[in-house]
């Protein structure tokens, strides 16, 4: 409840004296955060702290705001594109509170990493804070010649050949306030470092909003091309037997929605777009680790409501699957990103990297 109230304050849903006081207090804490951020950037910019160049091509995919931008689906999309181009790809990820690099173990690895491993079984995913060392391991152990730096825009230790930044059309600029007052991970002016922008969830925003994002990005960084993308439902997987259904199966079905993701509104939008009858939608905080009791409560409530199925995201299913649940119809909706405008900019940027010579 506390986190939800905090988020409602940031979004502007909560108003009044108490909300104003909390916003003012949060604003104070942005100053030390900004001081640390600026100091770090200056140290890297002036070579006092050295960035490391690995002898392979490196593509960074990141964001400037927290939560639910669509970064992970773009990492998957890019890994598949590079594989099709004949590259030996590996992904370097910080993970969330973990530093396990094992390909087999899921310990200390967040749900986004588990999702990537499930969808990209032939692509090594190395997780850990020291991504330069993980990159060296990817080159040595997996003969990788192209590395994807997952969530890499703020990771300055590794030099990269391409910086792709995902902009969430539903909350593009984090209220223009830094953490913890807003959702910005660093000042908007730092978007000047980006080489390519991909606006996500474009089908959930109106044309005027998209145009305003283009205008703002052009003001900050007129040299970086802009692409548009949507999250496209691909198939539904049954947690019990792994069987799949077409997304259209949801039409007219009584659905209990469940998610613990950064952008739960987007998932609800997709379910409604597929014409599911969303009789209940329960939302947990991003990266929430479900307990058996919580899932048991969801199953009981589903039965009492007469729902046809519980539908979750793939980020949720990788955590729920290990509970070995047999007495409920739990389905996972697989989503992929699709670039709907500016695909030529994306391909040109990637191909330019693949054709360049590496140098120190």
N, C-alpha and C positions, 0 to 999 in steps of 0.2 A: 504493500500500500504506500509506503514512504517513497519508493522509487517512482511509482506511478504518479504520485502527487508532484514530485520533483520534475518529472518530464512534462506534466501538464502546465507547470509554471513556465518552463522553458519555451513551450509551444505557444504560450499566450492564452491558454484556455482558462487558467486561474487568474483572476483579477482581484483588486482590492488592496487594502493596507498591508495585510500580512504578506501577500505575494510581492508587493513593492519592496518591503523590507528584505525579504529573502533574496530577491534579485540584486538589490544593492550590496548585500553581504557577499553573494557569489561573485559579483563584479570585482570586489576587492581581491579575491583569491586569483583572479586572472593575471594580476600584475606579476607576482612571483613566477607563475607559469610562463608568462611571456618573457620575463627576464632570462630564465633558464634556456628557453627556446632560442632567443636571439643570440645569447652567448655561444651556444653550441653551433649555430649557423655561422657566426662570425669566425669561430675557430676553424671550422671546415673550409670556409671560403678563403681564408688567408693561409691555409696550409699548415696551421699550427697543429691541428689534428689531421692526419693524412687519410684520405680515402684510398681504398685498396682496389687495384685493377686486376681482375682475374683474366686468364688468357682465353676467354670464351665470350660469346655474345650474351649480354644481359638485358632483359626487358623487365622493367618494373611496372607493376599494376597496383595502384593505390587510390587513396581518396584524401579529401581535406576535411571531411566531416565524419563523425562517429556513426556507426550503426546503419545497416541495411541499404547500402548504396548499390549493391549488385556487383561488388568487386569479385567475389568468389566465382560466380558464373562466368565472368569475363576471363578469369584465370583459366578455367576449364576450356572455354572457347579458344583461347590463345594457344594452350597446350595442344589441343587437337589440330589447330591450323598449322602449327609448327611441325607436328608429326607428319601431316600430309605433305609438307614441304621437304620432308626427308631429314629433319633435324633430330638429333638425340637430345631430348628435352629432360630437364629435371626442374622441380619446383623447390624454392627455398622459402620457408615460412617461419615466422616467429612463434606462431601458435598462441595460446592463451594460458599463461602460467605454467608452461611446460617446455622442456628442452630435450625431449626424447627423439632421437634420429632414426630409430629402428623402423624398417619398412613393415615389419610384421606386427609390432606391438602398438596398441592403441593407448597405452598409458600416457598421461600428461599431455594429451593432444586434444585440441578443441574440436567442436562439432564440424566446423568448416573444413579442417584438415581431414577428418574422417570421411566427409562427403567427397572431397577431392580424391582421396585414396580409393573410394568405392567406384567413382566414375572414371578414374584414370589409372586403372590397375597396371598398365604398362609404363607409367611415368613415375620415376622415383620422386618421392616427396620427403624432404629432409627438414626436420623441425628443430629449431633451437635459436637461442638469442644471438650466438655468434654465427651470423650467416656467411661471413667470409670463409670461416672454417668449414661450414657445411657445403659451401660451394666447391671448395677444394676437394672435399670428400666425394661430391657428385662427379667431379671431373675424373678423379682417381678410380673410384669404385664402379661408376656407371658409364664412363666414357662420354659424359655429357658435353655437347658442344654449344648448347644454348640453355641459359638458366632464366627461369621466370622468378622474379622477386615478388612474392606475394605480400601485399600490404607494405610496399617499399617506398612510397613517396617521402616519408619522414625518415627513412633509413639511409643516412648519408655515408655510412662507412664503406659501402660498396659502390664503386663507379658503375654506371649503367649506360647503355647505348640508346635506350628509349624509355621515356617516362610517360606512361599512360595514366591519366587521372579520371576516375569515374565520378560523375556529378549526378547526384540523386535529384531528379526533377521535382520530387515531392518535398524536398527540403534542401535546395541546392547549396545554400551558403550558411547553413547552421545558425540562422538568426543574426549572422554577422557578429557573433560574440564567441570568444574563446572559451574553452573548457575552464572552469565548471559552469560559467554563466550561460554558455551556449553549447553548440555542438562542433565548433571549429577546432580542429587539431593544431592549426597554425594560421597566421593571418592570411587573408585572401590574396594579398600582394605576392605571396610566395608561389602562387599558381603560375608565375612567370617562368618557373623551372619546368613546367610541363611541356611535352612535345605533342601530345594528342589528348583531346578530351572525348569521353564517351558519356553522353547524357543517358541515364537509365530511367526505366518506368515511364517512357514518353507517352504510352497509350493511356496512362492514368492522369495526365496533366493536359490542360487546354493549350491551344495554339499560342495564346498570348503569353502564357507562362514560359513556354519553350523559347519564344522569341526574346523574352526578357533575359533568359539565361544566356542565349547567344550574345546579346548586347553586352552583358556584364563580362563575360569571358573575353570578348573582343577588346573591351576596355583594359583589362588586366594583361592579356597576352594575345595580341593580334596575330601572332605568327603560328599559333597552334591550331590545326584544323579541328573541326568538331563533328562527331558522329552522333546519331541518335539510335537508341536501342529499346527493345521491349523484352519482358520476360514471357517466354512462350511455354505453355504447358505441353509436355511431350507424351507422358503416359502415367498411369496409376499402377503402383505395385502393392500387392497384398503381402502384409508382413508375415503371414502364416506360412504360405507355400511359395512365395516369390512370383506368383503368376501376375500377369499384367493385363490392364484394360485400357481402352482408349479414354482420353479425358472426357469425351462426350457422354460416357457412362454416368457422369454426375448429374446430368440434366434431369431435374425433377426429383432427385433423391433427397431424402431427409438426412442432413449432414450435421454432425457435431465436429466443428473445427477446433484444432488445437495447435498452438505454435509457441516457440520460444526463440524468436528471431528479432533482428534489429528493426524490421519494418513489417509489423504484423498487418497493417492496413493493406499492404500490397497483396498478401496472401488472401485476405478476405475479398479483395477486389477480384482476384482471379477466380475464386470459387463462385462468386456472384456472376461473373462474366460467363462461366460455364453453366449457369442457370441451376446451380445446386440450391436447395432450400436450406439455408444456414439457420438451423433452429437454435444453435448455441455456439458461441465462439469464445473459447477460453484462452487467454493470453498470459504467458509467463515472460519474465525478463529474458533478454538476449543471453544465450549460452547457458540457460538454466539447466541443471542436471536433474531430471525427473527421478522421483522416488517411486517405489512400487505402490506405496500408499496413494500417491497422487494419481497415478495411472489407474489404480483400482477405483478411486473415486470417479474418475472420468468414465470408466466403463460402466459403473453403476448408474451414473446419471444418464448415460447414453441409452441404457436399457429402459430407464424410467420414462425417458422422453420419446421412446419408440423410434430412435434414429436408425437409418439403414447402415450407417458406417461412421467411424471416426476417421477424419482425414487430417493428415499432418504434412509438414514439409519434409523434404529429404534430410535437412539438418536435424529434425526431430527424430526421424526414424532410425538414424544411425545410433542414437542413444537408447531408444525404446526397444530396438530389436534384441538387444542382449538380455532383456528381461524374460524372453522366451514365453510370451503371452499366447495362449491358445484359445481362450474363451471370448474373444472379441474380434469384430471385423475392423481391423485397423489398416488403413490404406495410406500410402505415401504418394503425394503428387510431385512428380519429377518436373523440374523447370529448367529450361535452357535460355540463355540470352541470345537474342537475334538482333543484329545490326540492321536497322531498317532504312537508314539514310547515312550516306557518307562511307559506305563500305570501301569505296575506292581509296579514301584517305587512310583507313585502317590498313589495307593491304599494302599501300605504298610505303607507309611507315615501317611495317614489319619487313617488307622486302628490302628496304634500304638498309636495315640492320643486317639482314642475312647476307647482303652483297658487300658489306664493308670489310676492310681489313682491320684486324685487331692490332692495337698498339698500346704501349705503355705511356 
